[in-house]
Amino acid sequence: MLLIKTVSVIISLLAAAVFVLVFWNGIKKSNLEPSLRKWYQKLGLAGIGIWVIAIYILTLAGTFVHDQEDAFPKFLIGLFVPVIAVLLMFKSEHFRTILNAISFKDLALGQIWRMLGSLFFLIALWGIGPKAFMASGYGDATTGLIAILTLVAFLKSSKWFRPGLWMLTIIGTIDLLVVLFILLKHDPIWFKEFPNTAMAGAFPMMLIIGIAAPIALLLHIFTLRKLVLNPSKQMDPLKS
C-alpha cells in the first residue's frame, strides 16, 4: 500500500509540474505583450498551485470519501470542476492565443507520465480495486508508450509525428473514459460486491482522479483542438 501511495503522490505532482511547463512554454511562445505574458504566468502558477493544494487538503479531510447516504459519486466533483474551469477560459482570446502557441512537442511530452498509470495493475492484482482496472493499466502504459514514440518521431522529423498525435489523443482519451466507466460501474452506491471503487474518493486515489486525470484530459483537448484547427496543413515537426 505504501508503494501505491508513493506512486500516486508522484503522479499527481509530476502531472501538475508538466502541465505548468506546457502552459508556461505556450505563454513564452505567444505573441502577447510582455506584461500580459507575465500576468498569465502568475495566473497559471497560482491557479494550478491552488488546484493541487485544494485537492490535497480536501482529500486528506475526507471530503470525497464515500458515504452510505451519498446520492452520487463525490469524486466526480474533483474530476470535473477543474476541467470545466479551464474550458470556460476558452472564451478568452488571450487564452486561445496561448493554446495556439503551445507546441505539439510539449503536448506529447505532457503525456509521458501516463506510463506510471501502470499503478492500476497493482490496484487490481492486490484486490484493492476491481480486476477491471487491469484494462486501465494497459491503457495508461500504451498511452505513455505512444507519447514516447511520438516524441521520437518528432526528433527524427518523421512523417509519423502527426499520426502519432492522433493516436495519442484517441487512445489516451479512450483510456480515461474506460477508467471513468470502471469507477462508476463499481461505485458502492449501486455496486454492492467487493472489491468496489469506494477508494476512489480517498487518499491516495483521489490525487490521481482530482489532479492527474483532469490534466491528462485537458492536454488531450488542447491537442485535438490544435489538430482540428490545422486539418490539412503539412506540419513540420521542428516548427510545431
Helices and strands as residue ranges (DSSP letters): H 2-29, H 34-60, H 75-88, G 89-91, H 93-101, H 104-109, G 112-118, H 119-125, H 133-155, H 161-185, G 198-201, H 205-207, I 208-212, H 213-229, G 237-239
